Amino acid sequence: MEQLIVEGGQTLAGELRPAGNKNAALPMLTAALLTGEPVILQNVPEIDDVRVMLRLLTQLGVEVEQGDHEVRLWARDPRPAALDLDLCRRVRTSLLLAGPLLARTGQATVGLPGGDGIGRRRNDTHLLALRALGAEMTIGNNQYDFRAERLRGAEIFLDEASVTATEQAMLAAVTADGTTIIRNAASEPHVQDLAHLLNTLGGQVSGIGSNTLTVVGVAQLHGGTYRVQSDHMEVGSFIGLAAITGSELLIRDAMPEHLHMTRLVFERLGVRIEIEGNDVRVPGGQELRIQADAHGAILKVDDGPWPAFPSDLMSIALVVATQAEGTVLIFEKMFESRLFFVDKLIGMGAQIVLCDPHRAVVVGRSRLHGGLLTSPDIRAGMALLTAALCARGTSTIQNVDQIDRGYERIEERLAAVGAKIRRKSG
């Protein structure tokens, strides 16, 4: 198993550019199943989750060619093969193969999806959407079997504003007979990006960016080329990294229009952020101080569906809070295991009280020291790496594969701005 060896306490300087949004790229890869013509995706992150999804698509008969952050997919004659169950368990978005396969072939067998261990992640909303569109299904212990002679448009009210279930409904409905209206739809930037891709391929999706999507089914999609947008989660991670290491970093192609709540939360944690066109600059040497609420009330940082603060940045926000003077309540509403990495931070010297699975009180500023670290999920992995770069001494991050699932060549990119970090086979 590979490790990252991190020497903390370094001030960084330079420019970073976020990779393509992984949460947009993964469902976009499955969309290639909807057309018999080539689909070219640009700015695709070179991460483990993408590699797993490409292996699954290959099992379905999709021709895959890879270049420099570019993938060409050609599903000339996809076959609804039984997918490798172990591969399905490695990525949450493996379930998104169901909708396109049903639309194209009338059947799909998909193993239970995996992904981060951040708590229970329901699949029921996916099943609700596919049933509404006319799919029949058998639920097994290890897989789902779907069948549909023909998908038909429907009015769907999702029982939660699930990102992947919204994407599932769009993917299945785009070539269905008739019109589909998806209410209580998720509206995150990556959901919007998938809708724009489908329209580029000849789909008719409207209401993009709202909680009601209208999908007018078309007879077929055609091929096309589309560029995946920048990952606002990486941008948020880099902002947090710059702030707690006292570094000045310029983040290129940061898409500030996706950062309104991210900026607001980080500013309440004392972080000053400057917008320069499509770039973001974090000035160096900042003394972080938490901004209490009115009348001196303790600040609360919580997450929620878009446009609220994203759950995927809660781990980073918590680490930033350890380096800001003051007290803050971190309230992770969405996933009951997201905060279970804080014991590692406490071991590094952070003053944190984990009140329950959803709430942690952070008292800063703590002097962190290096340690032996493991991560339960992608975002906690990046948060621990950020803490290690801020800490005094050397840290070893053992299961670096968690970070590799979502962050491309992270040690090379951070070393380029002055981080002392190296990969070691252990």
N, C-alpha and C positions, 0 to 999 in steps of 0.2 A: 504494500500500500504506500502511495506517495505521500509526502509531507511537505509543508511549507515551513521554512525556518525564517523567522522574522526578527530582525534587530530593531527594537523600538526606539523612540525618542528622536527620530530624524525629522527635520523640516524639509518638506517637499517643495518643488517649484516647477512650473512648466504648464503644458497643455495636455488635456485628456479629451478623448472623443468617445462618446458612448457607442456601444455596439447596437446593432439592430434589435428591436424589441422582441425578446424571446416569446413573450406571451401573444404576440401578433404572428410571428413567423411559424409557430407550431400549427395553429389552425389553418394558416395559409397553405402549408404543405399538404394538408388533407384535402383542401379545395381543388387541388389538381386532379383528383379522382372524378370530378364532375364533368370534365371535358375530354374529348378524344384528341385534342390538339395540345401542342406543347405550352407549358406555363413556365415562365422564367421569373424567378424571385431574386431580387438584388438586395444587398446589405443584410444578408442572412447571417446571424451570429454563428461562429464555429464553436459550438458548445456540445456537451454530451447529450443533452436532451434532443437536440436537432439530429444528431447522429442516430440515436435510437429510433426516432420517427422515420428517418429515411430508410432504415433497415426494415421497418414494418411495411412501408410503402413498396419496397422491393419485393417483399413476400407476396404482395398483392398483384405483382406483375407490372408495376410502374417502372419505366426506364428512368434512371436517375444519373445525371451528369453534374459534377461539382467543379466549380472554379474558385476564384478568389472572392469569397463571400457571395457567391452567386450559385444558384441551383436551378438546373433545367429538369423539369419533370414532364414525362409524356405517358399518360395513361391511355394508350391506344386500345387496349383490351383487358381491363382489370378483371381479376378473378377473385371471387369472395372466399379466399382460402381461410382456413383456421389459423389465426395468428399465434405467434410464439407467446405463450402466457407470461413467461418471465420478462420478455421485452415490454409487453403491455403494462406489467406491474411497475416498470421503471419510470413511466411518464404518465402524468394525469391526463394529458390530452390524447392518449391512445383511444379513449372512448369517442373522440370526435371523428374517428374513421367510420362510425356507424351510419351517420346521416348521409354522407356522400356515397358510401357503398350501397345503401338502400336505394338512393335516388338513381344510381347508375346501373345496378345489377339486380335489385329487388331482394337482396339478402345480405346479411352481415353476421359474422361471428367474431366477437371482440372479448378478449380477456378482461377481467376486472382491472381497472386502471390503478396506477400507483401514484407516485409523486411525493411531495414533502410530508413528513410526519408531524404536522402541526395541529392535528386533531381530526375529528370525523369530518369527511367531505362527502356530502350526500350525492348520490347519482340519481335520486328519485326525480329531480326536476328534468333531467335528460329524458327519462322514460315517459314522463308526463307529456313532454313536447312531441316525442316521436309517436306515441299513441294517438295524440290529437291529429297528427298528420296521416294516420292510417296504418301505422306499423303494428304488427303482432310480434310478441316477444315471449321467449322462454328465459327465465332467470335461473341460472345454475349456480353452483357453489363457486365456480372459478371463471365463469364467462356468461355473456349474454348472447342469445341467438335471436336475430331480428329477421322478419320477412314482411314484404309488402308488394302486392302486385303493381300498385301504382300509388305514390304519395299524392295526397290531395290537400289543397290549402284549407286552413282552419283559423278560427280565432283562438289564440292561446293566451292564457293568463298564467305566467310562471309563479309558482308558489314561493320563490325567492328570486332576487335579482342576481342570479348566478351568471358569471361571465361565460363559463364554458357551456352552460345549458342554452344561453342566448345564442352563442355561436353554433351550437348543434342545431337549433331550430332554424337559423338562417341557412345553414348549409343544406339541410334537408328540404327546405321550402323553396329554394331559389329556382328549382326546375320542376316543382310540383304543379299539378293542375290547379289553376285558380289562384286566389289571393290569400295570403296568410298575414294576420295581424298579431304581433307579439307584444303583449302588454306586460308591465313590470319587467321590462328588458334591462339588462345591464348596459351601461353606456361608456365604459372605460375607453381610453384611447386605442387600446388594442382591439376592442370590439368594433370601434369605428373603422379602424384600418382594414379589418377583414371585410366589412361591408363595402368599403371602397374597392378592394380587390375584386369582389364578386361583381360589382358594377363595371369594372374595367373588363371583365371577361364576358360581359353581355347581360348580367343580371339586372334586376330592377328592385333595388332596396332603397326605401326612403325613410325619413325620420331619423337619420343617422345622428347620433349624439343625444338623442332624447330617450325616454323610457317607453316609447311606443314605436315599434318598427313595422313598416308595411312592406311585405315582400310579394311582388307580383310574379308568379311563376312564368318562366319562359321555356320554350320547347327544348332548347339546348344552349350551352355556353360554348364560347370559342376560346382559343388560346390568347395569350397576352404576356406583357412584361410589367412588373410592378416592383417598386422599391419599398422595403420595410422601413418604417419610421424609427427614429432613435428611441432607445429604451429609457423612459423617464425614471425607472427604478435605479438604473445605473447612475443617472444624473444625481438623484437624491443620495445615493451611496457616496458619490464623489464629493458632494457638498459636505456631507457629514465628516468624511475623511479629512478634507481640507481644514474644516473648522477646528477639530480636536487636536490636530497636529500643528496648528498655528501656521499653516502653509497657505501661500497664494497660488491658486490653481485657476486656470481658464478652461472651462468645459465647452468645447466646440459643439455646434449643432445640437444644442440642449433643448430646443423646442419649448421656450418659456411659457407658451400658451397651455402646456400640460402641467405647469408647476405652481398654479395659484395657491392651492392649499398646502403644498409642500413648502413653499416659501413662507407662508403664514406661520406654520408650525415651527420651522427652523428659526424664524425671527423671534418667536416667543421663547425659544431656547437660547436666545442671545446671538444668533448667527446673522451677520450682515452679508447680504447677497446683492450683487450688482448685475443688471441685465444690459448686455451690449448687443443689440440686434437679436440674432438667433443664438447668441452665446451667453454663458453665465460665468461671472467672475466671483470668486470667493477671496476677498482681501486677506492678506496674511497677518499674523500677530494679534488675532482677536482675543479679547478677554471675555469669555462667555458668562452671561448672567441671565438666569431665568426671569422672565417678566411675569410677575404674579398677576392674578386677576384683580379686578376692582376690590378695594377695601382690604388689600393684602391677602386675599384668598389664595390658597395653593392652586397653581396651574394644573389643569387636567389636559392631557393629550390623548385623544381617542381616534379610532378609525371607523370606516364604514364604506359602503359602496360609493362609487364615483358620483359627484365630485368631492366627496369627503377624503380625508387623509388615507392613503392606501395602506392596507394591512402589511403589504410586503416591505414597507419602510418603517414599521414600528420597531423592529430590532435595531435599526440604525439610529432612530430617534432616541431610543433608550440609552445606547452607548454615548451619544452626544450629551444627554442629560447628566451622565456621570462626570462630565468635564465642565459643567456649568455651575456657577455658584447659585445655590437655592434648592428648592424642593419641588418635585413635580410628581403627579400621579399619572402613570402610564396605564391606560385602560384599553386592553386588547379585546374588542367586543366580538370578533368574528371567529377566532379559532382558539380552542381551549388548551392547546399545547404550544402555542407560539412563544410563550414566555419561559418555557422550561430550560432555556439555555442560560438564564441569569445566574445559575449557580457557578458557572465558569467565570463570569464577571466578578462575582463575590469573591471567588478564589483569587482573582487578580487584584483585589483590594477595593472594589466598588462597594459603596454603601447603598444596598438595595434591600427592601423588605418585600418579598413575594407574598402578597396578602392572600391570594387565591389564584386559580389558573388564569384569570383574566386581568388581574390588577397587580401592579408593582409600584411601590413608592421609592423614588430615587432621590437621594440627598447628595448633592455635589458641592464642591469639587473634590473628587477622590484622586489620589495618586496611584495609578495602576502600575503593577509590575508584571513581568513576563511569566508565562506558565505553559503547562502542557494542556492543549485544548482539543476538544472534539466538538463537532457540530451536528445537531439533529436535522438541519434542513439548509437549503440554499441561502436564505436571507440571514439566518443566524450565523452561518459560516462567514458571510461577508462582514457582518457586524463584529464577530470575534477577530477577524483579520484587521478591521479598522481599530479595534481596541488594542491589538498587539502592536500596531504601528505607532500608537500613542504611548504605550507603556514603556517603562524603563526596563532594560534587560532584554533577554531573548525569549521568544515564544516559539513553540512548535505546535502547528496545527496538523493533527494527524490525518483525519479523513478528508483530504483536500478534494476528493471526488465530488463531495457535496457542492463545493464552490464551483468546480468545473462544469457542473450541470447547468449553471446559469450565467457564469462570468467567463468570458473568453480570454485565455492567456493572461490571467490577472496579474501574475507575478512579473511578466515581461512589461506590461503596460505601466505598472506602478514603479518598477525599477527605472523606467525611462524618465520618471519625474523625481528620482532621487531616493526611492525607498530601498532599504537594505533587506532584500528578500530573495530567497532562492528555493528551488524545488529539490527535494531529495527523495530518492527511492529508499523506503524503509521497510 
